[in-house]
Amino acid sequence: MEKNLEKSNDPATAKDSLVGKDINAYCKKCTSNQEHIIVTTKGDKATRVKCHECGDEHPYKSPQNLDGLAVDFSGTHTELEWEKLMNAHKDAPIKSYAMKGKYTLGDKLGHPTFGDGIVSKHIYPNKIEVIFKDAVKILIYSGNS
């Protein structure tokens, strides 16, 4: 039984029905944070979600930062994760993004449209997930062969 949900800082709760809405959650099958669709709720929490990336349906698990700690929901998830990662790699140089470039996890990138970001995941064979201040983007690159 669904009910109207009270406003909360946790994105697993919302003012209206959550079923069918997108949420950022940790996917154990992908071993990373991914966009999911909410399948079921209990009370004011998302309980089951389906991963947009791999299609796996599983219990909701809060997004994790790259250190494996639960992310604080007092601000936007993406911005908070971006700030933590940029601070953790504050001494690393910012590389200008180029599709022909080679990147490793933790590399800081300067993108002409999205701004500064940090590589959070390699997607075989030639894509990287980059966390920018306002969004997580998948970018093409030459691969690290």
N, C-alpha and C positions, 0 to 999 in steps of 0.2 A: 504494500500500500504506500503510495507516494503522498507527500504533503509539501506545501510550500516551505522552502528552506530559508532560515534567517541568514542575513549577510554575515560573512566571516572573512578573515584574511587568508584562510586556507582555500586554495582553488578547488579542493574536493567538496566544498560546500558553496551554495549560491542561493540567490533570492528565489529563483524559479526552479522548476523541475530540471534535474541534471541529466536524466536519461536521454541519450542521443547527442549530447554536447561533447566537444573536445576537451581534453585535459592532458597536461603533461604528467607522465607517470614513469616509474622505472619498469622496464621490461626485462625480466630475467632471461628470456630467450635471446633477445638482442644484446643483453648485458650493457644497456645504456638507457638514458632518458629518451623517451620517444613520445610523439603525440598519440593519444589513444582516444577512443570514443567510449563514453560511459554506457555500460550495459545495464547495471542495476545499482540501486542505492538502498541504504538502510538508514532510516532516520534522516540525518542531515549530512551523510557521507556517501561518497562513491564507494561501492564495494567490489564490483567487477567491471573490468575494462577490456577493450579489444584493441590491440596494437595496430596502428595504420601501416607500420613498416613490415611486420612479419605475419600479421593476421592472428596471432595467438591471443586467446581469451584467457584472462587470469585475474586473481584478486588484485585490487588496487594497491599499489605500493608507492609511497611518496617519492618524488624525484630525488635522486642522489647527486651530490656534487662529485667531482672526480676523485676526491679523497675518501669516498664511501660514506660520508656523513649526510644525514637528512638535511635538506635545504630549508632555510628559514623563509616563511611565507609573509613576513612583514612588508615586503615590497614585491615587485614583480619577480617571478622566478628567474627569468632569463637575465634580467639586469643584475640581480644579486649574484648569480653564478658567474656572470661575466666579470663583475667587480672582484670577486674572490680569486678567480683565475688570473686576472690581470695583475692583482697585487702579489699573488704567489710567484709570478714570473716577471716582476717589475724590472729586473735587471737585464732581461732578454731583449735583444734588438727587435724592432718591428720590420719585417720583410714586406716589400711591396708585393701584393698578390699578382701572380701571372699564371695563366693556365698551363704554361710549360714549366712552372716551378716544381721543386721537390720540397715536401713538407713533412715534418714529424710531429707527433703528439706534443702539445705544449708550445709549438711555434706561434709567435704573435704575427698577425698579418695586418697590413694596411690595405683596405679595399676602397676603390674610388667611389662606390655607391653606398656601401654599408658601414664604412668607417673601420676602426680598429677591432680586431677579433682575435680569437685564439683557437687553434686546432684542437678539437676534443675527441675526434674519432676518424679512423680511416675506413672507407667503404670500398672494398675490393671491386674492381682493380684500379680505378682512377678517380675516385671521389673522396672528398674530405668533408666532415661536419665541422663547421666553424661557429663558435658562439660569439655573436656580436652583442652590443649593448641592448638592442631592441628586439633581436630575433636570432634564431638558430637557422643557419643556411647550409645547404649542401652545395659545394663548389667542385668543379672539375679541375683536375691537375694531372701532371704527367705520370704520376705514380712513383713509387720509390724502388724501382727495380735496379 
